[in-house]
């Protein structure tokens, strides 16, 4: 634990200790914290907000021991843990069903986050909180995806013509499907909808490096560890790293990848201009989760003043509840800082400011022939949404 973190509350400290696959040497500290006068209601709320309820439930009951938990809190924790586990089992079964249908339809796709990430990082799909499924495929496969999902009872939020579009201006920010009966939600991502990559990822190359991982005893395709870390870094940066589980994911994937190829990871990050995003994710994992990094990687992070500043700022939000600037100007500066080099940062910010996301498409359904108009509407929506926002508080 760094000196900077020493002032955080006992609730946050215990939550951070539980945000890992194994407590190991931290078990005695966790037992000590659980025996103090904790605000248990606050602890459960923070765990839920940070996506860590399953891990908190797992470690408190199995390694810390239930006797230190007040009976009413224990009952609530067990009920929430059971609910989360059932949700994970349901969505895992749904993922298997979708992947089987994709295989029959000759659609190559890689699940991302959800049950696959939970299994790789924590050893079990039920140990990570998630409410939907995320799957990555090629843009050219979207017409087949539309038909495959429809055959499984899923309804798309967008009309079928959007799935036939190939021009970037006519491609929505994401493709969302909701099952008509069980209400499961699935988000499909492509190289054109992964818009927070400064340079579109070469998914065909990523797919060529894919591997098989075991999820509840079933082998499913997944991103190589290096590519997964890039995906996690960009996702965390996109949402300002506001949940501890995203930091824990990065730390655990590094820990569980004994043969991680750091050189190829850095080359790929540089090619897609996400080096700073990767460094920020690794820096947060190092500072908050205690992730040990190779000396050359740690020195690269230390040499980046922007990463050091952002780590302090975002770490203050995660660990101490410090206000997180959320106005339009602050968000713009943050986006510009996400890439190295002012001009690259300005180009990245400019594209995100004009490239329509799901919210923009929801404002008005424009015909495909004038879909470029979304690039004009989006800056106005952003200005209206963020112009008067006060710093975000926990």
N, C-alpha and C positions, 0 to 999 in steps of 0.2 A: 504494500500500500504506500502510495507516495505521500509526502508531507502535505501536499495541497489537499488531499482527500481526508486528512485526519480529523477535520471538523464536521464531517457529515453525520447525520443522525444515526442512531442504532438501527432504526428500521431500514434505512437505505443500505447501511453496511451489511446487515444480514441478507438483504435482498441481493446485493452484489455477490456475496459469498455463495448464494444458492444459484446464481446465474451461470452454472457450469455443469458439465457432465458428472464429475466426481468432486466431492468436497476435499478428499485427501487430507493433507496436512491442515486444512482450514476447519476440520470438523470440530476441534476443541473450541475454537473461537466462535463458531456458530452455536455450539451448545451454551457457551457463556452468554452470548447475546440473547438467545431465546429465554434464558433464565432471568433476565433483567426486566425492569418495568416497561415493557414495550407497549406502544399504542398499536394493538393488534388490528383494530379496524383500519387504521392508516396503513399498516403493512399490507393488508389484503387489497386495499384500494390501489396502492402503488404497484403491487404485483400485477394486478389486472391491467392497469394503465400501461405497464411496461411489457406485457406479454409473457410474464414469468410465473403465473399462478401454477401451472403444472410442475415446474421445477421447484418452486417453493414447497408445494404439497409433497412432492417426492422426497426432498431432502429432510424436511421437518419430521415426516413420519418415519422414514427408514433409517436416517443417520443421526438426527438430533434426538428423536424420541418424542412421542405424543404427550408424555406426562408433564412437560413444561408448558403446554398450551392450555389456556383456559377452556373448559368444556364447551361453552357456546361457540367460541372461535374455532375449536377443533371440528365441531359439527358443521359449521359453515365452510371451513376449508375442505373437509371431506366431500361435502355436497358439490362444491365448485370443481374440485378435482375430478369427481365422478362425471360431472356434466362435460367437462373439457375432454376427458378420455373418450366418452361416448361420441362426442362430435368428431374427434380425431379418427376414431374407428370408422364412422360413417363416411367421412370424406376420403379416407384411405381406400375403402371399398369402391367408392365412386371413381377415384382416380384409376384404379385397376380396370374398371369397366370402360372408361374413356380410352385408356391406352390400348386396350384390346380392340376396340372399335377402330381406332386410328390405324392400328396394325393391319386390320382387315381392309381398310380403305387406302392402304399404301401411303399413309401420312407419317413422316418421321417427325417426332416431337420429343422434347425433353421437359419433364416436369421440373419445376423450380420453386424453391421454398416449400411450404406445406409439409406433407408426410415425408418426402424425400430428404429435405433439409433436416427435419427433426431426427430421422433415423441416422443420418451421417454425423450430425453434430452431437446428439444426445443419446443415440442408441435405441430410440423407441419413438414411433410416430406420436404417441400420447404425451411426450414430454416437452412439446412446444405448442404454444397457443397459436391457432390459426382458424380463420372463419371461411376461407375460400380456397380455391385451387388456382395455381398459376402454371401455365404451360407455354413453352416457347416453340414456335415452328417458323417455317419460311413464309414470306408474304404470298408467294405463288401457290401455296397450299390452302389459302383461306377459303376458296370456293368448296374444296373438298371438306374442310373443317366444318363449314356451315351445314353441309348435308349430313356429315357424321354426327354432329351434335344434335341436329333435328331428329335423327333416327333414334337417339337415346332419350328423347323427351325434353331436350333443352330448347329454350326460346331465346333468340338473339335480341339484344336491346336495339339493334340497328337494322334497317331494312336490308334485304338480300343484296341489293345493288352495291352496297358499301363493301361487301366481301368480294366483289368482282373488280373493284378499283385497283389500279396499279400505280397511278400517278401519286407521288407523295402528298400533293395538296388535297387529294380526294380520300386519303387514308385517315381514319379516325385515330384519336389518341390511344384507344385500346378497344379490344373486342370483348364484350361481356355477354355471357350466357347465364340464364337462370333456369333451373329445372322447373317444369310446370307443375309438378306435384310435390317433390320433397324440398324445393326452394334452394337447393345447392347452387352456389355461384362459382363460375369458372371464368377466369380471365386468360385470354389467349394473347400472347405477345409475339411480334415479328420484328425483323430488323428495321422496319419502318415505324413501328410504334414504340420501340425502345428509344424514345426521343431524348432521354437525358444522357445518352452517350454523345459526347461532342462529335465523334466520328461513328457512323453506324457500324455496329459489330458485324464481323464476317461470320455469320451463323453457320455457313457451310463448313468453314474451317473448324469452328467450335464443335459442330456435330461430328466431324471426323475424329476429334480427340475424345469423344464421349466414352463413358464406361458404364458398366452395369453395377448397381448397388442393390443390396437386399433390403426390402421394406416389408416387414411382417412376413418374412419367409419367401416373398416373391421377388424375382429379379426384375428390376426396371432400369431403363436407360437414364443417365444423368450426366450433367456437365462434369468435365475434369475439374479437379480441385482448383487449379489455377484460374480457369474460366469462371467457376462458381464464385471465387473471391472477387473477381472483377464485377460480376453481376451484383453481389451483395454490397460492394463499395458504392456502386452507382445508385443502387436503390436507397441505401442509407443516406447518401448525400442528397438525393432528390427530396427526401422528407426530413432533412435537417437533423438526422440521427436523434430523433426525439424519444426513442424507446430503447431501453437497456437491452432488450432481447436482440436487437440488431447488432449491438456491440458484442454480445455474447456469441452470436452466430459466427462472426468473423474469428473470434478467439478460438472457438472450438473446432472450426474447420481447419485452421492452421495446426492446432494440436493433434487432430486426428489424421493429418496428412503427413506421415513420416517422410515420404519421398517427394515433398513439394519442390517443384523446380522453380526456384526464386528467379533465376536468370530469364527463363521464358516468360514468367509472370510479368517481370518488369518490362521486357520487350513488348509484350502484348499491350500492357498498360500505356506505354509510350506511343504505340501505334494508334491507339484509340483516344489518346489525349486524356486519359483518366488517371495519370500518375498521382496527381494531388488528391483525387478522391480516394485512391487506394491508400496513399500515405496517411490520410486523415482517418480512415477506418482502422488501419493498423495502429495508429497512434492512440486512438480512443481505446482499442482493445488492450494495448500495453498499459496505459495509465489507469484504466478503470478495472479491467479484468485481470491485470497482472500478466498479460501474455509476454512470454520471453521471445525475443526476436534475434535473428543473426546480427552480429555487430554492424555489418555493412548496411543492413536495412534500417537499423536504429539510427545510424549516423545520417542516412539520407533524410529521415524524418526530422532529425534535429537541425539539419541544415536549411529546412524550409520554414521560414519565419511565419508564413501564413498558416501552415499546419499547426504550429505551436500556439498561435493566437486562437485559432478555431477550436483546438483541443481544450484550451482553458475555458472558452466561452461555452461550448457545448457540454463539457464536463461539469461546469457550474450549474447548468440546467438539469442534467441527469442526476447529479449527486446532491446538490444543495437547493434545487428549486429556484435558482436565480432566474430573473426575467430573461426571456429569449426575444430579442428584437424581431418584430413580425410585420413591420410596416413595409410599404412598397420599396422605399429606398434601401432599407436594410436587406431585404430579400434580393434586390438587384445586385448590391455589393457582394453578397454571399455567392450568387450565381457566377459573377465575374471572377471571383477568387477560386472557383472550383477547377479552373484550368490554369496551367502555368503560362505566363505571358499575358500582357494586357490585351493585345489584339486578339489572341485566341479567346480570352475571357469575354471580350466585348462581342465577338462573333457568336459565341455560345449563348450569352445572355440575349442577344438580338434574336437568335433563332427561337429560343424558348419563349420569348415575348410574343412572337408572331405565329409560331407553330401551334395549331389548335389542339386542345386536349378534350377529354370527354365532356367537361363542363361546358365548353364552347359549343360543341355539337348539340348539347342538350338545350341550349338557349333557343335555337331555331334550326329546323331541318331544311337546309338549303339543297337545291338540286345539285347533282354532281358537276354540272357544267359551270356553276358559279361558286364552287366550294372554296375557291381561293379567297372569297370574301371573308372567310373565317379569320384569315391573317389580319384583316382590318378590325374585326370585331373583338378579337382577343385582347389587345392592349387596353381597350376601354373596359372590358370586364375586369381585368387585373387592377386597373386604376380604381374602379368602383369598389372592388372587394377589399383591397389592402391599403388604400390611401389614408384612412383614419384609424388604422389598427394600432392599439396600444401594445407595448411589449407583452408577449404571452407569459402568463404566470401559471404555475402548477396549482 
